[in-house]
Amino acid sequence: MLVAAAGCAFIAGNPPVEMATSSTVDREGAQAALRLAESDYEQGRFAAAAARADSLEAAWRELEPLRGLADRALSVAGRALEAQRLPGAAADRYGRLLARGPAAPLGTATLERLVRILSDTGREPEAVAAILSAPGGLETIGAENLRRLTGALTLQELRALTGNFPPETAAAAIVHTQLIRLLIVEEQGDEARRLAARILDGQPAEPERVTAEMIVGAETDLGSGSARIGAILPLTGDLAALGRVLREGIELAVERYRDERPAGFDIELIFVDDESNPENTANLVRSLERQDVVAILGPLRSESFAAASRARGNQRLPVISPTATDVLRPGSATYTLYDAGTRVSDVAGELARWTLEDLRLRRVAVLEPDGVGLGGAIDAFTRTIRENGGLLVGHERYDPGVTTFQAPIEAVAASEPDVVFAPAASVSGVLAIAPQLFYYGLYNVIVLGSGAWAEPAALRRLERFATDHRVIGLATDRVSPGTPWRRFVADYERRYRKTLRDNIMPALAHDATLLVLSALDGARLPIPAALAAYLESGPEVEGVTGRLRPDAERSVVRRSTEIRMLVDGSPVEANREELLTWLAEVRAAPSPFAPRDSLRVDTLRADTRPRARTASIR
């Protein structure tokens, strides 16, 4: 009777009625009280359900006959808190419930809920600890899910877990195996071998056993053996021509590796054909996994790239696309070399930083072409200018579809900038805007351009007055002599006996392969998770298309921006003194269109201090 009264008279927030001894417990009344809490939950009264269930659990937890009902009440409280989007409070209830060792199916469902909450809120170490602590935790969550969770842990987090859970069980062996992979990356091979031997003394599943055996049996210097790399390319269908040149870039990278690293890994390439159809991606990924590849190159399209990430059974298997233009959703161990938004934004932000820190000119304007996908670059440029003390004196837009841009150019000139950011999305855009900047008043400012300004096709067709002393940011320098790009072109044309021209696609495939090969050498272990861990450390790799740095958080490969100025139609390293001298000279000289006042050289050599300006100087 007392138990029934406690449930029925309960008001949210009030303490529960004090319970009688176990000898006076009314089990039917308690069940009725619990049904009220469950009814609140089912009808969406989540706050009332959580409060009622918490109160009942507090009242019943010490009464042995009602221990099972107390467990159910704690489960209701957790689910009600989850429904209120209070994951921390819900995880607390689930953790308390698991500590009491509830029987299945309640224990199984509770562990699943707790692990999901912890992993969704960035608490992977706690999620792994919960799995290792719970009887049957591995069977409940699954080995692949545990491998995925451990793959997100740092070396320090893994050390803490392995200190509490010896590797005798299959579940603990997964965590210890991930630790030895990171130890290999950190060049702590001796410790890795000792741990691998302990794993083999227990009951590891096959993937962990194979890894441990490989490490125990390895030579003192790891970094050799065989490794398979898969590649998903369109070798038939509409995109077959593109697939073939990408394959050539991959093969060339492996040939170079074999020549330069004869004692390195024995690389086997496995090419599969997606027939230019994104719907084939998932099956091809699974096929390559069955062949034990250490990484997958491709696929080409953004939607196929996303499908490949989802289809992996092992979420630590690296997937590196040379050409996916967008990251639809960042994924573990996935990267694209061609994310358009990242590329243009990084270059624009670096140009802005260079303007303020190296050139030390503050008065900046922007001339923006509408509708050509450069909004991200403009945002990155203007944000960097404002955040670092620059002065944005003008911002004009123009329609690149028309033939004359006089009005916006003259408006920018009237704002009297020292520097104008005038990106273009293509060679045709550069050819259209570059001469008009000069003719309509921006002949005496430093113009900053995007990578399209340095395209060989643009430089071949523009007169020197439209290009000289323009400054460009390049992720890939394809014009200057002696660059990795020029060496790649020579190797490619010699190997395949055809002209590469300005086609960057095989170079992107080459660099995607280079990242995998660099990860193999860096991890020194032909295991996907070891490569994934190495790539996540953010190594910088000198590639054909620039200095590459994987960004695991965004699933992209970033490139260091090279700042160049155009002189005599060619990009050379930007020189501040030369640029400022040129700027002073063109402002001091008579205008090519009308007489203008001059500006002394020493005013241009000043840093960020404000200065008076005359209206006649643009």
Buried (B, 14 or more C-beta within 10 A) or exposed (E): EBBBEBBEEBEBEEEBBEBBEEEEBBEEBBBBBBEBBBEBBEEEBBBBBBBBBBBBBBBBBEBEEBEBBBBBBBBBBBBBBBBBEBBEBBBBBBBBBBEEEBEEEBBBBBBBBBBBBBBEEEBBBBBBBBBBBBEEBBEBBEBBBBBBBBBBBEBEBBEEBBEEBEBBBBBBBBBBBBBBBBBBBEEBBEEBBEBBBBBBEBBBBEBBBBBBBBBBEBEEEBBBBEBBBBBBBBBEEEBBEBBBBBBBBBBBBBEBBBEEBEEBBEBEBBBBBBBBBBEBBBEBBEBBBEEBBBBBBBBBBBBBBBBBBEBBEBBBBBBBBBBBBBBEEBBBBBBBBBBBBBBBBBBBBBBBBBBBEEBBBBBBBBBBBEEBEBBBBBEBBBBBBEEBEBBBBBBBEBEBEEEEBEEBBBBBBBBBBBBBBBBBBBBEBBBBBBBBBBBBBBBBBBBBBBBBBBBEBBBEBBEEEBBBBBBBBBBBBBBBEEBBBBEBBEBBEEEBEEEBEEBBBBBBBBBBBBBBBBBBBBBBBBBBBBBBBBBBBEBEBEBBBBBBBBBBEBBBBBBBBBBBBBBEBBBEEBEBEEBBBBBBBBBBEEBEEEEBEBBEBEEBEEEEEEEEEEEEBB
